[in-house]
Amino acid sequence: MNEPFERPLPHDLAAEQSVLGAMLLSTDAITDVVDILDGADDFHEPRHELVYSAVLALFASGLPVDPITVTNHLREQGLLGKVGGAAAVHDLINRVPTAAHAQHHAGIVHDCSLRRRMIQAGTKIVQLGYDGADAAASLDAAQSELNTASQVREDPDSALIGDDLADMVTELEALQRDGRSMGVPTGFSDLDSLTHGFHAGQVVIVAGRPGLGKSTLGIDMVRSCSIRHGRPAAFFSLEMSRREVQHRVVSAEAQIGLHHIRGGTMTDSDWVRFARHTPRIAQAPLTVDATPNQTVMQIKARCRQLKRQTGLDLVVVDYLQLLQSGTSRRQENRQQEVSEMSRSIKLMAKELEVPVVVLAQLNRGPEQRTDKKPQVSDLRESGSLEQDADIVILLHREDAYDKESPRAGEADLIVGKHRAGPTATITVAAQLHYSRFVDMALT
């Protein structure tokens, strides 16, 4: 019964020796191998890790790489004895007649490394299953372990500040030349001008009082991303059914009154517009998930799956107060629970490298003011929402409180927090009969 756990981890010592021998023979082999291996820990033997690191250190410094220089480098680092002495380094060259097969041998080493990662992840997952911790939290940790093991190569966001300065200059010149947003377009030109779109890792809070159009605004953003620009997005609705979301998308895209769609009173011209826009909607890489009672961990797991299958550029969650904590342990209060979910959403955005837009309700603060305008402090249940968010957009419509308002049909997107830039109030047109907001210039 214990036999599977006593088997040695996958490795190929001959391949490891051949890779190192080739690197000692040829500078070209070094660059070939580096393109395949993730790092020194791809080697199973610790002494081979040390030799590989020494080769890369010399190569990066522009120094010659051969058995003599590598031996001297290891001696200076006090590591020569750990690799078996100078004779062990020289013996690596004798293990390989030519450096021509370095890439093939490196592929074998890397394949064994991936198999070891899978085994190690599986062992950790088994331990998580037995440790007695909260099951939902353990499942999320298990999914994270498997996701980490499946990532063949990670590009660390770490470098000396001057290393990629030339790339930054190129980006700045491109922005100066064409002014294009580098992020995910929101569908609103003034908002895109302010934020340059939404960027990977950002958490954007879109908040407002009930009935002002938060869901409509969230759907506008995924429509812009997927239908207008062909980029994959996911809309998680904890309030509406999937069919209701589809109705809103069709209403907005085809300019068919939402009440006609829901009431079964579409006219002939409505059907013509529906037929004209349906192919474009059907081809959009937009996933609508209306599974009720979801947790942040469940949404993150679904997003991981979507990113592997189709890619993922934007996530919208409607809405925060309907999210479940996903833990069996009772929190001391709802504020603490929302704080934990807020932090989890921020970590999700960074891990998945996508902007996450979270719709949220405001408390009754705006209704107690004369002008009814919301403030960031009106976010319900937790100040951590403001702290974790990169951008906070507050939705306000004067005509929701005053039917005779001269600003009927207008809505304000109040950017109350913008971590990477200025704040502003952006006015858009509220075409709620078509279930959408649009730029004022389009009215």
C-alpha positions in Angstrom: 0.0 0.0 0.0 2.9 2.4 0.7 4.7 1.6 -2.5 3.5 4.6 -4.5 4.7 7.0 -1.8 8.2 5.4 -1.7 8.9 5.8 -5.4 11.6 8.3 -6.2 10.6 11.6 -7.7 10.9 11.8 -11.6 14.4 12.9 -12.7 17.0 12.1 -15.3 20.6 12.5 -14.0 22.1 11.9 -17.4 20.0 14.6 -19.0 20.9 17.0 -16.3 24.6 16.3 -16.7 24.3 16.6 -20.5 22.6 20.0 -20.2 25.3 21.4 -17.9 28.1 19.9 -20.0 26.7 21.5 -23.1 26.5 24.9 -21.4 30.2 24.5 -20.4 31.1 23.7 -24.0 29.1 26.4 -25.9 27.7 29.9 -25.1 24.9 29.3 -27.7 23.8 26.3 -25.6 23.4 28.6 -22.6 20.9 30.8 -24.3 19.1 27.7 -25.7 18.7 26.1 -22.3 17.6 29.3 -20.5 14.7 29.6 -23.0 13.4 26.1 -21.9 14.2 25.9 -18.1 12.2 27.9 -15.6 15.2 28.1 -13.2 17.8 26.3 -11.3 15.2 24.4 -9.3 14.3 22.5 -12.5 17.3 20.3 -11.6 16.7 17.5 -9.2 20.2 17.2 -8.0 21.2 20.1 -5.6 24.8 20.0 -6.9 23.5 20.5 -10.5 21.5 23.5 -9.3 24.6 25.1 -8.0 26.6 24.6 -11.2 23.7 25.9 -13.3 23.5 29.1 -11.1 27.2 29.6 -11.4 27.1 29.3 -15.2 24.3 31.9 -15.4 26.1 34.2 -13.0 29.3 34.2 -15.1 27.3 34.5 -18.4 25.3 37.5 -17.0 28.5 39.2 -16.1 29.9 38.8 -19.6 32.7 36.5 -18.3 33.9 33.4 -20.0 32.1 30.2 -19.1 34.2 27.0 -18.9 35.1 24.4 -16.3 37.9 26.5 -15.0 35.9 29.7 -14.5 32.9 27.9 -13.1 35.2 26.0 -10.6 36.8 29.2 -9.5 33.4 30.9 -9.1 32.1 28.1 -6.9 35.3 28.1 -4.9 34.9 31.9 -4.3 31.3 31.3 -3.1 32.4 28.5 -0.8 30.3 26.0 -2.7 32.9 23.9 -4.6 32.8 21.1 -2.0 29.1 20.8 -2.3 29.2 20.0 -6.0 31.9 17.4 -5.5 35.0 19.4 -6.2 36.8 20.6 -9.4 36.8 17.0 -10.8 33.0 16.9 -10.7 32.7 20.1 -12.8 35.3 18.9 -15.4 33.6 15.5 -15.6 30.4 17.2 -16.8 32.0 17.9 -20.2 33.1 14.3 -20.5 29.4 13.3 -20.2 28.4 15.0 -23.4 30.2 14.7 -26.8 28.5 17.7 -28.4 26.4 20.7 -27.4 24.1 20.2 -30.4 21.4 18.4 -28.3 21.2 20.8 -25.4 17.6 21.9 -26.1 16.4 18.3 -26.3 18.1 17.4 -23.1 16.8 20.6 -21.4 13.3 19.6 -22.4 13.7 16.3 -20.6 14.9 18.0 -17.5 12.0 20.5 -17.6 9.5 17.7 -18.2 10.7 15.9 -15.1 10.5 19.1 -13.1 6.9 19.6 -14.1 6.1 16.0 -13.0 7.7 16.7 -9.6 5.6 19.8 -9.2 2.4 17.8 -9.9 3.4 15.3 -7.3 4.3 17.9 -4.7 1.0 19.8 -5.4 -0.9 16.5 -5.1 0.8 15.8 -1.7 -0.1 19.3 -0.4 -3.7 18.9 -1.7 -4.0 15.6 0.2 -2.7 17.3 3.4 -5.2 20.1 3.0 -8.0 17.5 2.8 -6.9 15.9 6.1 -6.0 19.0 8.1 -9.6 19.8 9.3 -9.6 23.4 8.3 -12.6 25.1 6.7 -13.5 23.0 3.6 -14.2 25.9 1.3 -10.9 27.6 2.2 -9.0 24.3 1.8 -10.6 23.8 -1.7 -9.5 27.3 -2.8 -5.9 26.6 -1.5 -5.9 23.3 -3.3 -7.0 24.9 -6.6 -4.2 27.5 -6.1 -1.6 24.8 -5.6 -2.7 23.0 -8.8 -2.8 26.3 -10.7 0.7 27.1 -9.6 1.9 23.7 -10.6 0.4 24.1 -14.1 2.1 27.4 -14.8 5.1 26.4 -16.9 6.9 29.7 -16.6 6.1 32.8 -14.5 7.5 36.2 -15.5 8.4 37.8 -12.2 7.6 41.5 -12.1 11.0 42.3 -10.6 13.9 44.1 -12.2 16.3 47.0 -11.6 14.6 50.2 -12.4 16.7 50.9 -15.4 16.5 47.5 -17.0 13.4 48.1 -19.1 13.6 51.9 -19.3 13.9 51.8 -23.0 10.7 49.8 -23.3 9.0 52.4 -21.1 10.1 55.2 -23.4 8.7 53.3 -26.4 5.4 53.0 -24.6 5.3 56.6 -23.7 6.1 57.6 -27.3 3.3 55.4 -28.5 0.8 57.0 -26.0 2.0 60.5 -27.0 1.6 59.6 -30.7 -1.8 57.9 -30.8 -3.3 58.5 -27.3 -4.7 55.0 -27.2 -5.8 53.4 -24.0 -3.7 50.5 -22.9 -6.3 49.0 -20.6 -9.7 47.5 -21.1 -12.1 50.1 -22.7 -15.1 50.9 -20.5 -17.4 52.1 -23.3 -17.3 55.7 -22.1 -14.8 58.0 -23.8 -14.4 60.5 -21.0 -14.0 57.8 -18.4 -11.4 56.1 -20.7 -9.6 59.4 -21.1 -9.4 59.7 -17.3 -8.4 56.2 -16.4 -6.9 55.0 -19.7 -9.2 52.0 -19.4 -9.2 49.4 -16.7 -5.9 47.5 -16.1 -4.9 44.1 -14.9 -4.9 43.7 -11.2 -7.2 46.6 -10.6 -10.3 46.5 -8.4 -13.0 48.9 -9.6 -16.0 49.6 -7.3 -19.1 50.9 -9.0 -21.6 51.9 -6.3 -24.9 53.5 -6.1 -28.3 53.4 -4.3 -30.8 50.7 -5.4 -32.5 51.3 -8.7 -30.1 53.9 -10.1 -28.6 51.5 -12.7 -25.6 49.8 -11.3 -26.3 46.5 -13.1 -26.9 48.4 -16.3 -23.6 50.2 -16.0 -21.8 46.9 -15.3 -23.3 45.3 -18.4 -22.3 48.3 -20.4 -18.7 47.6 -19.5 -18.7 44.0 -20.5 -20.6 44.8 -23.7 -17.8 47.3 -24.6 -15.1 44.8 -23.7 -16.6 41.7 -25.5 -19.1 42.8 -28.1 -17.4 46.1 -29.3 -13.8 45.0 -28.9 -13.9 41.2 -29.1 -12.1 40.7 -25.8 -13.1 37.9 -23.4 -15.1 39.0 -20.3 -17.2 37.4 -17.6 -20.3 38.8 -15.9 -21.3 37.2 -12.6 -24.9 38.0 -11.7 -26.0 37.2 -8.2 -29.3 39.0 -8.6 -30.6 38.5 -12.1 -31.0 35.3 -14.1 -28.9 34.6 -17.2 -31.9 35.3 -19.4 -32.5 38.7 -17.8 -28.9 39.6 -18.5 -29.3 38.5 -22.1 -32.5 40.6 -22.4 -30.6 43.7 -21.2 -27.7 43.0 -23.6 -30.1 42.6 -26.6 -32.0 45.7 -25.6 -28.9 47.8 -25.4 -27.2 46.5 -28.5 -30.3 46.5 -30.8 -32.0 49.5 -29.2 -35.2 47.6 -28.5 -37.2 48.7 -25.5 -36.6 46.4 -22.6 -40.3 46.5 -21.7 -41.1 45.2 -25.2 -38.7 42.3 -24.9 -40.0 41.3 -21.5 -43.6 42.0 -22.3 -43.6 40.1 -25.6 -44.7 43.2 -27.5 -41.7 43.5 -30.0 -42.7 45.2 -33.2 -41.7 44.2 -36.7 -38.9 46.8 -36.7 -37.8 45.5 -33.4 -37.4 42.0 -34.9 -35.4 43.4 -37.8 -33.0 45.1 -35.4 -32.8 42.0 -33.3 -31.9 39.9 -36.4 -29.3 42.4 -37.5 -27.5 42.4 -34.1 -27.9 38.8 -33.0 -24.9 37.4 -35.0 -22.5 39.9 -33.4 -23.9 39.3 -29.9 -23.7 35.5 -30.4 -20.0 35.6 -31.4 -18.9 37.8 -28.5 -16.6 36.1 -26.0 -18.8 37.1 -23.1 -19.6 34.5 -20.4 -22.7 35.2 -18.2 -22.7 33.2 -15.0 -25.9 33.6 -12.9 -25.2 30.8 -10.4 -26.8 32.0 -7.1 -25.2 32.2 -3.7 -21.6 32.2 -5.0 -18.5 32.9 -3.0 -15.4 34.8 -4.0 -13.5 31.5 -4.0 -16.1 29.9 -6.4 -15.9 33.0 -8.7 -12.1 32.8 -8.7 -12.2 29.1 -9.5 -14.5 29.8 -12.4 -12.4 32.7 -13.7 -9.3 30.4 -13.6 -11.1 28.0 -15.8 -12.2 30.7 -18.2 -8.8 32.1 -18.4 -7.3 28.7 -19.4 -10.0 28.0 -21.9 -10.7 31.3 -23.7 -8.6 34.0 -22.0 -10.0 36.6 -19.7 -9.7 40.4 -19.9 -12.5 41.7 -17.6 -14.6 40.4 -14.7 -17.7 42.1 -13.4 -19.5 40.9 -10.2 -23.1 42.1 -9.6 -23.1 42.7 -6.7 -20.9 42.6 -3.5 -23.6 42.5 -0.8 -25.0 39.3 -2.3 -21.7 37.5 -2.2 -21.4 34.7 0.3 -18.3 34.5 2.6 -17.7 30.8 1.8 -16.6 30.0 5.3 -18.4 27.9 7.8 -17.1 29.9 10.7 -19.4 32.7 11.7 -17.9 36.2 11.6 -18.2 38.6 14.4 -20.1 41.0 12.2 -21.0 41.6 8.5 -18.4 44.4 8.3 -15.6 42.0 9.0 -17.1 39.5 6.5 -17.2 42.1 3.8 -13.7 43.2 4.6 -12.4 39.7 4.0 -14.3 39.4 0.8 -13.0 42.8 -0.4 -9.4 41.6 0.3 -10.0 38.3 -1.5 -11.3 40.1 -4.6 -8.1 42.3 -4.7 -6.0 39.1 -4.5 -8.1 37.5 -7.2 -7.5 40.5 -9.5 -3.8 40.3 -9.0 -3.6 36.5 -9.3 -5.6 36.3 -12.4 -4.1 39.5 -13.8 -7.4 41.0 -14.9 -9.4 44.1 -13.8 -12.3 43.1 -11.5 -15.3 45.5 -11.4 -17.5 44.9 -8.4 -20.9 46.5 -8.1 -21.9 47.6 -4.6 -24.7 49.3 -2.8 -24.4 52.6 -0.9 -26.0 53.3 2.4 -28.7 55.9 2.9 -26.2 58.7 3.3 -26.9 60.4 -0.1 -30.7 60.5 0.7 -30.0 62.5 3.8 -28.2 65.3 1.9 -29.8 68.1 0.1 -28.1 67.5 -3.2 -28.4 63.7 -2.8 -24.9 63.3 -4.2 -23.0 60.1 -3.0 -19.6 60.1 -1.4 -17.0 57.3 -1.1 -17.7 57.1 2.6 -21.2 56.0 1.8 -20.0 52.5 0.8 -22.1 50.1 2.8 -20.7 47.8 5.6 -17.0 48.3 5.2 -14.3 51.0 4.8 -12.0 48.3 3.4 -13.9 48.6 0.1 -12.5 52.1 -0.3 -9.1 50.9 0.9 -8.7 47.9 -1.4 -10.2 49.6 -4.5 -8.0 51.2 -7.1 -11.0 53.1 -8.6 -14.3 54.0 -7.0 -17.1 55.2 -9.3 -20.3 56.5 -7.7 -23.5 56.5 -9.8 -25.8 59.5 -9.4 -29.0 60.5 -11.2 -30.8 63.7 -10.2 -34.0 62.6 -11.9 -34.2 59.6 -9.6 -35.0 62.0 -6.7 -36.5 64.9 -8.6 -38.8 64.0 -11.6 -38.8 67.7 -12.7 -35.1 68.0 -12.7 -33.7 69.9 -15.7 -31.1 67.1 -15.9 -33.6 64.4 -16.6 -32.0 61.6 -18.7 -28.5 62.4 -17.4 -26.3 60.4 -15.0 -23.1 61.3 -13.2 -20.2 58.9 -12.9 -18.4 60.4 -9.9 -14.9 59.0 -9.8 -14.4 59.5 -6.1 -11.1 57.6 -5.9 -8.5 57.0 -8.6 -5.3 55.5 -7.3 -3.3 56.2 -10.5 -4.7 59.6 -11.5 -7.1 62.4 -11.0 -10.8 62.2 -9.9 -13.6 63.8 -11.9 -17.3 63.8 -12.5 -18.3 62.4 -15.9 -21.8 63.0 -17.3 -23.4 60.3 -19.5 -26.8 59.9 -21.0 -29.2 57.5 -19.2 -31.1 55.6 -21.8 -32.6 53.2 -19.3 -35.5 52.2 -21.6 -32.8 50.6 -23.7 -31.0 49.4 -20.6 -27.9 51.3 -21.2 -25.8 54.5 -20.5 -24.1 56.1 -23.4 -21.7 59.1 -24.1 -23.5 62.4 -24.2 -22.1 62.9 -27.7 -24.1 59.9 -29.0 -27.5 61.3 -27.9 
